[in-house]
Amino acid sequence: MAKDPPDDDVAAYRDSNRTRQEDGASRGDLHGIDPDVQIEDVPEDDLVREEFPGLAGQAIGSGQTRFEMMRDQQRKGQLGDYGPFVDQADWDLATWLMDSGASQTEIDKFLKLDVTHTRTRPSYAGKRELLWKIDALPSGPEWTCHTFVVHGDQLDYNGEKCTEELDIWCRDPVACVNKLLANPLFREHMKFAPEKLFTDDSKEDQIINEVWTAQWWWDLQKTLPPGATIAPVILASDKTQLSRFSGDKQAWPVYISVGNIAKSVRRQTSKRAMILLGYIPVTKLECLSEATHKDRAYRLFHYCMSYILKPLIEAGKEGVLMTCADNLVRRVFPILAAYLANYPEQCLVACHQENSCPICEIAPSDSGEPVLAPSRTLKTCRLCLRADLPHTNIFQCFTPDLLHQLHKGVFKDHLVKWCIQLAAFPDHPEMERVFASLIYGAVPPPVIDFIYYASFASHSTETLRRLQDALDTFHQNKQVFIDHHIRTHFQIPKIHMMEHYVALIHSKGSADGFNTELSERLHIDCAKEGYRASNKKNYTQQMINFLAWTTDHYSDSQMPADIAIPLLSSHSTKWQLAKEPPYPHVSLQFLKDKHDAVDIIPALTTYLATKVPGSRVTPSNYDLIDVYAKISRFLLSPQRLTDETQKDSVRATPFRHERKRYRVARVRVIFRLPDWFHCDHTLAYIEWFRQIGEPNELLRLSPVSYATREGRHHEAIVPIHSILHSCHLTPKFSRQRNATWTAENVLDKCSDFF
């Protein structure tokens, strides 16, 4: 196992990691790794846990959360089950009115209709009473507005310097941390102390996934008083457009979460484990001249963030007593651990130009090479955001950004364009699934390997080694783009950021827990919907009121008493069909003609004879069956790319595909037989594929082609429960593209696939 990286120099970990890879390469292994090594998932119950050797996350008493206090009031009759609302129907109507998008005038008209008074009979007669009841609901941390004046260097009509008054709307970050730690929804998905996970008792292969399994928490815990509870604060900020089609209305939300909550919960916006902390004012600063505008805009951002985060300074030094969701009181130290932002905003936070690295001091001219550079320190610029927060080096708070750095950046903006020019063949995580086989024979696919490894929900020492090895392989082979005059250099910040991935994952946890895709999605709930509900004038305060009426009230008042929210969707092992077949009463002759299911009758006859002993019916061309377009079920990712369930669908069409793993088959028809066949399960008419040769060593994909029998495609009928899951078949391209291939006919015209 590689040495743990020091807090102030993540490059040291990468260097030691690379040394081991070079040793592996000298033994003749593929990319420095034995190709026979299998990366397998180890059930979490089978992992070896190493607890922190000292006292960590220690409780100093017991208490009640705000939610439990409300429960006690309800049991004593001091508070209704639905707060100021009479019953479930009264609450549902209020919820529907607020979520309907109707204006307050329209809501008032509806509530004053005679039919509403005589039949529905809500406890509120008009919009004013409805809003009073909503305001009486318990809400989250209180919003405050801080007004300040920017003094410009431009002169007004009176010859005086122009000024601009701005507002910072924010909540106390310590109160937000308390709200998250006390939320009973997260009770079963929360940790208060660091730990290390290993695959076996030898402790040579460490598992890293959550923040509490990474090195940062473990090292920081040693510096705090015994028994202290660390709340790893996760911040995210991103400017977003509010107006659509025309206009320049923008908002700059800042979000907050804590690493004590499992990342599978944090990533789900419906769980509200990442909440809105405040709004940075968006202004054109027309009071400033062009010469000073840029510098003052940077300073304005840091002033606002310093003001918003100021309560974290004292709390991070002395700790704050908080009642957590398990009813235990702990002394919590909220300490900034991660800052989620795209590359331009990372540079803004780091106070550096956008051609430099916000993490290390590498020269822009060297950023295209795998060279080491010292980490940035706080000595160069001491803005409050960075210098005053205890136990925090803001440069080490930046985390891998799968969305902007890899999927949209390295892959879409760069690799695709280069390979199109190089391989001469004609959107973006989906395209990555087949891209390696498209460029096979033209360019090596290590960047695709890197993206897949970086996306793992759980890492081991081995997967981190492979992640670094994929990047090294790219640097070893990138000369091909220069030789073909596609690139003259690789001084691209997003490619350089890949150099930090291994050390950052080892320090803070797997990258999927810090993806900026979450903050992009939160913009809808925390900015855009509130703006659309406003009158578009002085909209920030109206957006805050809208959020107080929707997000905060709902999350605090609609929790079950003792049941925590399920972490994942249930894993369904059975294939699901549509309630009604989309193509009922279809003849077998029609399937032979239109679905090219030429051997469906003999295949069905064989299946009934061997698998359904009670059936004595012989199928004929005129038998009518119900045909389905697809079957679906929820599965856990087999490549550990995520720890959430994913919907898997197998479609049956005349001109589409399916896969190999146990064995690949193309589904032509999905159908059910009438009752008189005595076959009570759903069937699929398939065409088999066969594997030809061993898996490609470079792509690690298996070549397949249609299986034949007596000169025809080998076809069969199978029950749908024997289908494992869907798969991608990629045509085996040559340097000369076949112009007749289309998405609709390639499975019929191409003979060899990956």
Number of C-alpha atoms within 10 A of each C-alpha: 14 18 11 17 20 15 16 15 18 25 22 21 20 23 17 15 22 18 12 16 20 15 13 17 16 11 11 11 14 14 19 22 19 13 12 8 8 8 11 10 13 12 8 12 7 11 16 17 19 13 14 14 10 10 15 21 20 17 19 11 11 14 16 18 23 16 18 16 11 20 17 13 13 15 11 10 10 12 14 16 18 15 18 18 21 14 14 11 12 17 18 12 13 21 15 11 19 20 13 10 13 13 14 16 10 13 18 17 13 17 20 15 12 11 11 14 15 9 8 13 13 20 17 19 16 18 19 12 13 22 15 12 16 22 15 13 19 18 19 17 19 11 15 13 14 12 10 11 10 15 14 19 18 15 14 11 7 7 8 11 14 18 18 15 11 17 18 20 21 25 20 19 24 24 16 21 23 23 22 23 28 23 21 26 26 26 19 16 18 20 21 22 22 26 19 19 22 21 19 14 10 9 15 14 18 23 27 25 23 26 28 27 24 24 24 23 22 21 15 14 21 15 10 17 13 13 18 22 28 29 28 25 21 20 24 25 25 19 17 16 14 21 15 9 6 7 9 9 15 18 23 17 23 22 23 22 25 28 25 24 25 21 23 18 23 23 21 16 15 13 16 18 23 26 25 29 25 25 26 25 18 16 13 10 21 14 18 22 13 12 9 11 17 13 11 15 17 13 15 16 17 21 15 21 22 20 15 23 20 18 16 22 21 16 20 21 15 14 22 18 17 26 24 26 25 18 18 17 22 24 21 28 27 28 23 25 24 24 24 25 26 21 20 15 17 24 19 18 22 22 17 14 12 15 17 19 25 27 24 21 15 18 13 15 13 16 25 17 16 15 12 17 17 14 19 20 18 14 7 8 12 11 16 15 23 20 16 17 22 17 16 19 21 23 23 23 20 25 29 30 26 21 19 19 23 27 20 15 19 22 24 19 14 15 14 18 12 18 19 13 14 17 18 13 15 7 10 16 16 9 13 20 15 16 18 22 23 23 22 17 14 15 17 18 22 22 24 24 19 22 22 18 23 28 22 20 23 22 27 23 19 17 18 22 22 22 23 23 26 22 21 22 17 17 16 11 13 15 16 15 18 12 10 12 11 15 13 11 15 19 17 20 20 21 21 22 20 22 20 19 24 27 24 25 25 27 28 29 29 28 25 26 24 26 22 25 16 18 26 16 13 21 23 14 17 22 25 20 17 23 26 15 18 18 10 15 9 10 18 21 18 18 21 21 15 20 20 21 19 18 18 19 18 16 17 19 16 10 15 11 11 10 12 15 16 12 16 13 12 12 14 14 11 13 20 15 15 11 6 10 17 12 12 14 16 15 16 21 18 14 21 16 10 13 18 15 23 17 19 25 19 16 19 20 17 15 17 21 15 10 12 14 11 11 15 13 12 14 18 15 13 11 14 18 19 18 24 23 17 20 22 18 18 20 19 19 15 10 15 18 16 16 17 18 16 14 13 18 16 23 20 24 18 19 16 17 24 22 22 23 12 8 13 26 25 28 29 26 24 27 24 21 19 14 8 10 16 15 17 12 11 19 22 26 25 25 22 20 23 17 19 15 9 11 14 11 10 16 16 13 16 18 20 25 17 23 18 14 8 6 7 11 16 17 25 21 24 19 16 19 15 10 17 18 20 20 17 14 23 23 21 16 18 14 13 9 12 13 6 8 14 11 8 12 13 17 22 14 13 16 12 18 21 24
